[in-house]
Amino acid sequence: MGLILLEALAAGLVFILIIWWTMFSGRKKGELHDDADAEDSAKAADRNPPPKS
């Protein structure tokens, strides 16, 4: 019985570790804001305009 509880605790800790790792292993300064995304996409569109037909 104690071994089953120990194994369940270990599985829970591994689960929490995986969630923690995936939440905080992204960009160093965090996620980009929406206004920065819109500005970057506007700059990219200026550099590479769509072909005219």
mmCIF file of the N, C-alpha and C atoms, coordinates in Angstrom:
data_MODEL
# 
_entry.id   MODEL 
# 
loop_
_atom_site.group_PDB 
_atom_site.id 
_atom_site.type_symbol 
_atom_site.label_atom_id 
_atom_site.label_alt_id 
_atom_site.label_comp_id 
_atom_site.label_asym_id 
_atom_site.label_entity_id 
_atom_site.label_seq_id 
_atom_site.pdbx_PDB_ins_code 
_atom_site.Cartn_x 
_atom_site.Cartn_y 
_atom_site.Cartn_z 
_atom_site.occupancy 
_atom_site.B_iso_or_equiv 
_atom_site.pdbx_formal_charge 
_atom_site.auth_seq_id 
_atom_site.auth_comp_id 
_atom_site.auth_asym_id 
_atom_site.auth_atom_id 
_atom_site.pdbx_PDB_model_num 
ATOM 1   N N  . MET A 1 1  ? 0.818  -1.193 0.000   1.00 0.00 ? 1  MET A N  1 
ATOM 2   C CA . MET A 1 1  ? 0.000  0.000  0.000   1.00 0.00 ? 1  MET A CA 1 
ATOM 3   C C  . MET A 1 1  ? 0.867  1.265  0.000   1.00 0.00 ? 1  MET A C  1 
ATOM 4   N N  . GLY A 1 2  ? 1.876  1.259  0.849   1.00 0.00 ? 2  GLY A N  1 
ATOM 5   C CA . GLY A 1 2  ? 2.775  2.407  0.913   1.00 0.00 ? 2  GLY A CA 1 
ATOM 6   C C  . GLY A 1 2  ? 3.549  2.602  -0.378  1.00 0.00 ? 2  GLY A C  1 
ATOM 7   N N  . LEU A 1 3  ? 3.906  1.502  -1.029  1.00 0.00 ? 3  LEU A N  1 
ATOM 8   C CA . LEU A 1 3  ? 4.638  1.578  -2.286  1.00 0.00 ? 3  LEU A CA 1 
ATOM 9   C C  . LEU A 1 3  ? 3.774  2.188  -3.384  1.00 0.00 ? 3  LEU A C  1 
ATOM 10  N N  . ILE A 1 4  ? 2.496  1.864  -3.386  1.00 0.00 ? 4  ILE A N  1 
ATOM 11  C CA . ILE A 1 4  ? 1.578  2.438  -4.377  1.00 0.00 ? 4  ILE A CA 1 
ATOM 12  C C  . ILE A 1 4  ? 1.439  3.943  -4.165  1.00 0.00 ? 4  ILE A C  1 
ATOM 13  N N  . LEU A 1 5  ? 1.336  4.366  -2.925  1.00 0.00 ? 5  LEU A N  1 
ATOM 14  C CA . LEU A 1 5  ? 1.244  5.796  -2.631  1.00 0.00 ? 5  LEU A CA 1 
ATOM 15  C C  . LEU A 1 5  ? 2.536  6.524  -3.004  1.00 0.00 ? 5  LEU A C  1 
ATOM 16  N N  . LEU A 1 6  ? 3.664  5.905  -2.746  1.00 0.00 ? 6  LEU A N  1 
ATOM 17  C CA . LEU A 1 6  ? 4.949  6.489  -3.117  1.00 0.00 ? 6  LEU A CA 1 
ATOM 18  C C  . LEU A 1 6  ? 5.065  6.628  -4.631  1.00 0.00 ? 6  LEU A C  1 
ATOM 19  N N  . GLU A 1 7  ? 4.629  5.616  -5.352  1.00 0.00 ? 7  GLU A N  1 
ATOM 20  C CA . GLU A 1 7  ? 4.672  5.662  -6.812  1.00 0.00 ? 7  GLU A CA 1 
ATOM 21  C C  . GLU A 1 7  ? 3.718  6.735  -7.351  1.00 0.00 ? 7  GLU A C  1 
ATOM 22  N N  . ALA A 1 8  ? 2.539  6.862  -6.741  1.00 0.00 ? 8  ALA A N  1 
ATOM 23  C CA . ALA A 1 8  ? 1.590  7.897  -7.155  1.00 0.00 ? 8  ALA A CA 1 
ATOM 24  C C  . ALA A 1 8  ? 2.165  9.294  -6.888  1.00 0.00 ? 8  ALA A C  1 
ATOM 25  N N  . LEU A 1 9  ? 2.829  9.456  -5.765  1.00 0.00 ? 9  LEU A N  1 
ATOM 26  C CA . LEU A 1 9  ? 3.458  10.733 -5.442  1.00 0.00 ? 9  LEU A CA 1 
ATOM 27  C C  . LEU A 1 9  ? 4.560  11.054 -6.451  1.00 0.00 ? 9  LEU A C  1 
ATOM 28  N N  . ALA A 1 10 ? 5.372  10.078 -6.792  1.00 0.00 ? 10 ALA A N  1 
ATOM 29  C CA . ALA A 1 10 ? 6.444  10.280 -7.775  1.00 0.00 ? 10 ALA A CA 1 
ATOM 30  C C  . ALA A 1 10 ? 5.855  10.645 -9.141  1.00 0.00 ? 10 ALA A C  1 
ATOM 31  N N  . ALA A 1 11 ? 4.779  9.975  -9.550  1.00 0.00 ? 11 ALA A N  1 
ATOM 32  C CA . ALA A 1 11 ? 4.139  10.285 -10.836 1.00 0.00 ? 11 ALA A CA 1 
ATOM 33  C C  . ALA A 1 11 ? 3.574  11.705 -10.817 1.00 0.00 ? 11 ALA A C  1 
ATOM 34  N N  . GLY A 1 12 ? 2.986  12.103 -9.711  1.00 0.00 ? 12 GLY A N  1 
ATOM 35  C CA . GLY A 1 12 ? 2.466  13.460 -9.588  1.00 0.00 ? 12 GLY A CA 1 
ATOM 36  C C  . GLY A 1 12 ? 3.565  14.503 -9.661  1.00 0.00 ? 12 GLY A C  1 
ATOM 37  N N  . LEU A 1 13 ? 4.684  14.233 -9.011  1.00 0.00 ? 13 LEU A N  1 
ATOM 38  C CA . LEU A 1 13 ? 5.816  15.168 -9.065  1.00 0.00 ? 13 LEU A CA 1 
ATOM 39  C C  . LEU A 1 13 ? 6.383  15.283 -10.476 1.00 0.00 ? 13 LEU A C  1 
ATOM 40  N N  . VAL A 1 14 ? 6.473  14.157 -11.175 1.00 0.00 ? 14 VAL A N  1 
ATOM 41  C CA . VAL A 1 14 ? 6.941  14.189 -12.567 1.00 0.00 ? 14 VAL A CA 1 
ATOM 42  C C  . VAL A 1 14 ? 5.968  14.996 -13.425 1.00 0.00 ? 14 VAL A C  1 
ATOM 43  N N  . PHE A 1 15 ? 4.678  14.807 -13.212 1.00 0.00 ? 15 PHE A N  1 
ATOM 44  C CA . PHE A 1 15 ? 3.662  15.546 -13.953 1.00 0.00 ? 15 PHE A CA 1 
ATOM 45  C C  . PHE A 1 15 ? 3.798  17.045 -13.706 1.00 0.00 ? 15 PHE A C  1 
ATOM 46  N N  . ILE A 1 16 ? 3.938  17.443 -12.456 1.00 0.00 ? 16 ILE A N  1 
ATOM 47  C CA . ILE A 1 16 ? 4.095  18.866 -12.113 1.00 0.00 ? 16 ILE A CA 1 
ATOM 48  C C  . ILE A 1 16 ? 5.381  19.417 -12.710 1.00 0.00 ? 16 ILE A C  1 
ATOM 49  N N  . LEU A 1 17 ? 6.456  18.638 -12.684 1.00 0.00 ? 17 LEU A N  1 
ATOM 50  C CA . LEU A 1 17 ? 7.723  19.077 -13.268 1.00 0.00 ? 17 LEU A CA 1 
ATOM 51  C C  . LEU A 1 17 ? 7.586  19.302 -14.768 1.00 0.00 ? 17 LEU A C  1 
ATOM 52  N N  . ILE A 1 18 ? 6.897  18.427 -15.461 1.00 0.00 ? 18 ILE A N  1 
ATOM 53  C CA . ILE A 1 18 ? 6.700  18.590 -16.907 1.00 0.00 ? 18 ILE A CA 1 
ATOM 54  C C  . ILE A 1 18 ? 5.880  19.844 -17.192 1.00 0.00 ? 18 ILE A C  1 
ATOM 55  N N  . ILE A 1 19 ? 4.818  20.070 -16.426 1.00 0.00 ? 19 ILE A N  1 
ATOM 56  C CA . ILE A 1 19 ? 4.006  21.274 -16.614 1.00 0.00 ? 19 ILE A CA 1 
ATOM 57  C C  . ILE A 1 19 ? 4.835  22.524 -16.341 1.00 0.00 ? 19 ILE A C  1 
ATOM 58  N N  . TRP A 1 20 ? 5.587  22.528 -15.258 1.00 0.00 ? 20 TRP A N  1 
ATOM 59  C CA . TRP A 1 20 ? 6.436  23.675 -14.905 1.00 0.00 ? 20 TRP A CA 1 
ATOM 60  C C  . TRP A 1 20 ? 7.465  23.941 -16.006 1.00 0.00 ? 20 TRP A C  1 
ATOM 61  N N  . TRP A 1 21 ? 8.089  22.893 -16.515 1.00 0.00 ? 21 TRP A N  1 
ATOM 62  C CA . TRP A 1 21 ? 9.119  23.037 -17.538 1.00 0.00 ? 21 TRP A CA 1 
ATOM 63  C C  . TRP A 1 21 ? 8.536  23.633 -18.804 1.00 0.00 ? 21 TRP A C  1 
ATOM 64  N N  . THR A 1 22 ? 7.372  23.164 -19.222 1.00 0.00 ? 22 THR A N  1 
ATOM 65  C CA . THR A 1 22 ? 6.784  23.672 -20.461 1.00 0.00 ? 22 THR A CA 1 
ATOM 66  C C  . THR A 1 22 ? 6.252  25.087 -20.295 1.00 0.00 ? 22 THR A C  1 
ATOM 67  N N  . MET A 1 23 ? 5.859  25.469 -19.103 1.00 0.00 ? 23 MET A N  1 
ATOM 68  C CA . MET A 1 23 ? 5.357  26.826 -18.904 1.00 0.00 ? 23 MET A CA 1 
ATOM 69  C C  . MET A 1 23 ? 6.474  27.862 -18.933 1.00 0.00 ? 23 MET A C  1 
ATOM 70  N N  . PHE A 1 24 ? 7.628  27.534 -18.380 1.00 0.00 ? 24 PHE A N  1 
ATOM 71  C CA . PHE A 1 24 ? 8.666  28.535 -18.175 1.00 0.00 ? 24 PHE A CA 1 
ATOM 72  C C  . PHE A 1 24 ? 9.940  28.300 -18.977 1.00 0.00 ? 24 PHE A C  1 
ATOM 73  N N  . SER A 1 25 ? 9.875  27.515 -20.038 1.00 0.00 ? 25 SER A N  1 
ATOM 74  C CA . SER A 1 25 ? 11.084 27.285 -20.830 1.00 0.00 ? 25 SER A CA 1 
ATOM 75  C C  . SER A 1 25 ? 11.040 28.021 -22.157 1.00 0.00 ? 25 SER A C  1 
ATOM 76  N N  . GLY A 1 26 ? 10.212 29.057 -22.258 1.00 0.00 ? 26 GLY A N  1 
ATOM 77  C CA . GLY A 1 26 ? 10.039 29.786 -23.508 1.00 0.00 ? 26 GLY A CA 1 
ATOM 78  C C  . GLY A 1 26 ? 11.086 30.865 -23.685 1.00 0.00 ? 26 GLY A C  1 
ATOM 79  N N  . ARG A 1 27 ? 10.658 31.974 -24.238 1.00 0.00 ? 27 ARG A N  1 
ATOM 80  C CA . ARG A 1 27 ? 11.551 33.095 -24.496 1.00 0.00 ? 27 ARG A CA 1 
ATOM 81  C C  . ARG A 1 27 ? 12.085 33.684 -23.196 1.00 0.00 ? 27 ARG A C  1 
ATOM 82  N N  . LYS A 1 28 ? 13.279 34.274 -23.281 1.00 0.00 ? 28 LYS A N  1 
ATOM 83  C CA . LYS A 1 28 ? 13.916 34.842 -22.091 1.00 0.00 ? 28 LYS A CA 1 
ATOM 84  C C  . LYS A 1 28 ? 13.111 36.019 -21.539 1.00 0.00 ? 28 LYS A C  1 
ATOM 85  N N  . LYS A 1 29 ? 12.544 36.850 -22.411 1.00 0.00 ? 29 LYS A N  1 
ATOM 86  C CA . LYS A 1 29 ? 11.803 38.026 -21.963 1.00 0.00 ? 29 LYS A CA 1 
ATOM 87  C C  . LYS A 1 29 ? 10.300 37.788 -21.992 1.00 0.00 ? 29 LYS A C  1 
ATOM 88  N N  . GLY A 1 30 ? 9.874  36.552 -22.090 1.00 0.00 ? 30 GLY A N  1 
ATOM 89  C CA . GLY A 1 30 ? 8.452  36.251 -22.112 1.00 0.00 ? 30 GLY A CA 1 
ATOM 90  C C  . GLY A 1 30 ? 7.896  36.254 -23.523 1.00 0.00 ? 30 GLY A C  1 
ATOM 91  N N  . GLU A 1 31 ? 6.598  36.112 -23.629 1.00 0.00 ? 31 GLU A N  1 
ATOM 92  C CA . GLU A 1 31 ? 5.940  36.090 -24.922 1.00 0.00 ? 31 GLU A CA 1 
ATOM 93  C C  . GLU A 1 31 ? 5.861  37.501 -25.494 1.00 0.00 ? 31 GLU A C  1 
ATOM 94  N N  . LEU A 1 32 ? 5.815  37.588 -26.813 1.00 0.00 ? 32 LEU A N  1 
ATOM 95  C CA . LEU A 1 32 ? 5.662  38.876 -27.465 1.00 0.00 ? 32 LEU A CA 1 
ATOM 96  C C  . LEU A 1 32 ? 4.239  39.376 -27.271 1.00 0.00 ? 32 LEU A C  1 
ATOM 97  N N  . HIS A 1 33 ? 4.097  40.689 -27.204 1.00 0.00 ? 33 HIS A N  1 
ATOM 98  C CA . HIS A 1 33 ? 2.771  41.293 -27.063 1.00 0.00 ? 33 HIS A CA 1 
ATOM 99  C C  . HIS A 1 33 ? 2.105  41.390 -28.425 1.00 0.00 ? 33 HIS A C  1 
ATOM 100 N N  . ASP A 1 34 ? 0.798  41.583 -28.433 1.00 0.00 ? 34 ASP A N  1 
ATOM 101 C CA . ASP A 1 34 ? 0.051  41.652 -29.680 1.00 0.00 ? 34 ASP A CA 1 
ATOM 102 C C  . ASP A 1 34 ? 0.482  42.832 -30.534 1.00 0.00 ? 34 ASP A C  1 
ATOM 103 N N  . ASP A 1 35 ? 0.754  43.999 -29.921 1.00 0.00 ? 35 ASP A N  1 
ATOM 104 C CA . ASP A 1 35 ? 1.148  45.158 -30.706 1.00 0.00 ? 35 ASP A CA 1 
ATOM 105 C C  . ASP A 1 35 ? 2.504  44.941 -31.367 1.00 0.00 ? 35 ASP A C  1 
ATOM 106 N N  . ALA A 1 36 ? 3.393  44.240 -30.713 1.00 0.00 ? 36 ALA A N  1 
ATOM 107 C CA . ALA A 1 36 ? 4.695  43.931 -31.322 1.00 0.00 ? 36 ALA A CA 1 
ATOM 108 C C  . ALA A 1 36 ? 4.511  42.962 -32.480 1.00 0.00 ? 36 ALA A C  1 
ATOM 109 N N  . ASP A 1 37 ? 3.597  42.000 -32.350 1.00 0.00 ? 37 ASP A N  1 
ATOM 110 C CA . ASP A 1 37 ? 3.332  41.067 -33.439 1.00 0.00 ? 37 ASP A CA 1 
ATOM 111 C C  . ASP A 1 37 ? 2.767  41.799 -34.647 1.00 0.00 ? 37 ASP A C  1 
ATOM 112 N N  . ALA A 1 38 ? 1.843  42.730 -34.414 1.00 0.00 ? 38 ALA A N  1 
ATOM 113 C CA . ALA A 1 38 ? 1.246  43.480 -35.511 1.00 0.00 ? 38 ALA A CA 1 
ATOM 114 C C  . ALA A 1 38 ? 2.294  44.362 -36.174 1.00 0.00 ? 38 ALA A C  1 
ATOM 115 N N  . GLU A 1 39 ? 3.162  44.964 -35.376 1.00 0.00 ? 39 GLU A N  1 
ATOM 116 C CA . GLU A 1 39 ? 4.212  45.826 -35.925 1.00 0.00 ? 39 GLU A CA 1 
ATOM 117 C C  . GLU A 1 39 ? 5.203  45.012 -36.749 1.00 0.00 ? 39 GLU A C  1 
ATOM 118 N N  . ASP A 1 40 ? 5.596  43.845 -36.249 1.00 0.00 ? 40 ASP A N  1 
ATOM 119 C CA . ASP A 1 40 ? 6.521  42.989 -36.980 1.00 0.00 ? 40 ASP A CA 1 
ATOM 120 C C  . ASP A 1 40 ? 5.913  42.510 -38.296 1.00 0.00 ? 40 ASP A C  1 
ATOM 121 N N  . SER A 1 41 ? 4.642  42.149 -38.285 1.00 0.00 ? 41 SER A N  1 
ATOM 122 C CA . SER A 1 41 ? 4.012  41.671 -39.511 1.00 0.00 ? 41 SER A CA 1 
ATOM 123 C C  . SER A 1 41 ? 3.856  42.817 -40.508 1.00 0.00 ? 41 SER A C  1 
ATOM 124 N N  . ALA A 1 42 ? 3.631  44.037 -40.023 1.00 0.00 ? 42 ALA A N  1 
ATOM 125 C CA . ALA A 1 42 ? 3.543  45.191 -40.921 1.00 0.00 ? 42 ALA A CA 1 
ATOM 126 C C  . ALA A 1 42 ? 4.902  45.475 -41.554 1.00 0.00 ? 42 ALA A C  1 
ATOM 127 N N  . LYS A 1 43 ? 5.966  45.377 -40.770 1.00 0.00 ? 43 LYS A N  1 
ATOM 128 C CA . LYS A 1 43 ? 7.309  45.582 -41.318 1.00 0.00 ? 43 LYS A CA 1 
ATOM 129 C C  . LYS A 1 43 ? 7.642  44.512 -42.353 1.00 0.00 ? 43 LYS A C  1 
ATOM 130 N N  . ALA A 1 44 ? 7.266  43.282 -42.081 1.00 0.00 ? 44 ALA A N  1 
ATOM 131 C CA . ALA A 1 44 ? 7.525  42.190 -43.016 1.00 0.00 ? 44 ALA A CA 1 
ATOM 132 C C  . ALA A 1 44 ? 6.737  42.399 -44.303 1.00 0.00 ? 44 ALA A C  1 
ATOM 133 N N  . ALA A 1 45 ? 5.522  42.913 -44.195 1.00 0.00 ? 45 ALA A N  1 
ATOM 134 C CA . ALA A 1 45 ? 4.713  43.165 -45.389 1.00 0.00 ? 45 ALA A CA 1 
ATOM 135 C C  . ALA A 1 45 ? 5.319  44.296 -46.201 1.00 0.00 ? 45 ALA A C  1 
ATOM 136 N N  . ASP A 1 46 ? 5.923  45.284 -45.535 1.00 0.00 ? 46 ASP A N  1 
ATOM 137 C CA . ASP A 1 46 ? 6.575  46.379 -46.268 1.00 0.00 ? 46 ASP A CA 1 
ATOM 138 C C  . ASP A 1 46 ? 7.802  45.887 -47.015 1.00 0.00 ? 46 ASP A C  1 
ATOM 139 N N  . ARG A 1 47 ? 8.529  44.981 -46.410 1.00 0.00 ? 47 ARG A N  1 
ATOM 140 C CA . ARG A 1 47 ? 9.736  44.452 -47.046 1.00 0.00 ? 47 ARG A CA 1 
ATOM 141 C C  . ARG A 1 47 ? 9.410  43.504 -48.201 1.00 0.00 ? 47 ARG A C  1 
ATOM 142 N N  . ASN A 1 48 ? 8.357  42.740 -48.051 1.00 0.00 ? 48 ASN A N  1 
ATOM 143 C CA . ASN A 1 48 ? 7.997  41.741 -49.052 1.00 0.00 ? 48 ASN A CA 1 
ATOM 144 C C  . ASN A 1 48 ? 6.547  41.953 -49.481 1.00 0.00 ? 48 ASN A C  1 
ATOM 145 N N  . PRO A 1 49 ? 6.296  42.944 -50.327 1.00 0.00 ? 49 PRO A N  1 
ATOM 146 C CA . PRO A 1 49 ? 4.906  43.165 -50.742 1.00 0.00 ? 49 PRO A CA 1 
ATOM 147 C C  . PRO A 1 49 ? 4.396  41.997 -51.581 1.00 0.00 ? 49 PRO A C  1 
ATOM 148 N N  . PRO A 1 50 ? 3.103  41.750 -51.539 1.00 0.00 ? 50 PRO A N  1 
ATOM 149 C CA . PRO A 1 50 ? 2.552  40.651 -52.333 1.00 0.00 ? 50 PRO A CA 1 
ATOM 150 C C  . PRO A 1 50 ? 2.688  40.948 -53.821 1.00 0.00 ? 50 PRO A C  1 
ATOM 151 N N  . PRO A 1 51 ? 2.850  39.932 -54.637 1.00 0.00 ? 51 PRO A N  1 
ATOM 152 C CA . PRO A 1 51 ? 2.988  40.165 -56.083 1.00 0.00 ? 51 PRO A CA 1 
ATOM 153 C C  . PRO A 1 51 ? 1.694  40.713 -56.676 1.00 0.00 ? 51 PRO A C  1 
ATOM 154 N N  . LYS A 1 52 ? 1.864  41.645 -57.598 1.00 0.00 ? 52 LYS A N  1 
ATOM 155 C CA . LYS A 1 52 ? 0.696  42.244 -58.259 1.00 0.00 ? 52 LYS A CA 1 
ATOM 156 C C  . LYS A 1 52 ? 0.400  41.460 -59.528 1.00 0.00 ? 52 LYS A C  1 
ATOM 157 N N  . SER A 1 53 ? -0.890 41.195 -59.752 1.00 0.00 ? 53 SER A N  1 
ATOM 158 C CA . SER A 1 53 ? -1.227 40.437 -60.963 1.00 0.00 ? 53 SER A CA 1 
ATOM 159 C C  . SER A 1 53 ? -2.058 41.239 -61.915 1.00 0.00 ? 53 SER A C  1 
# 
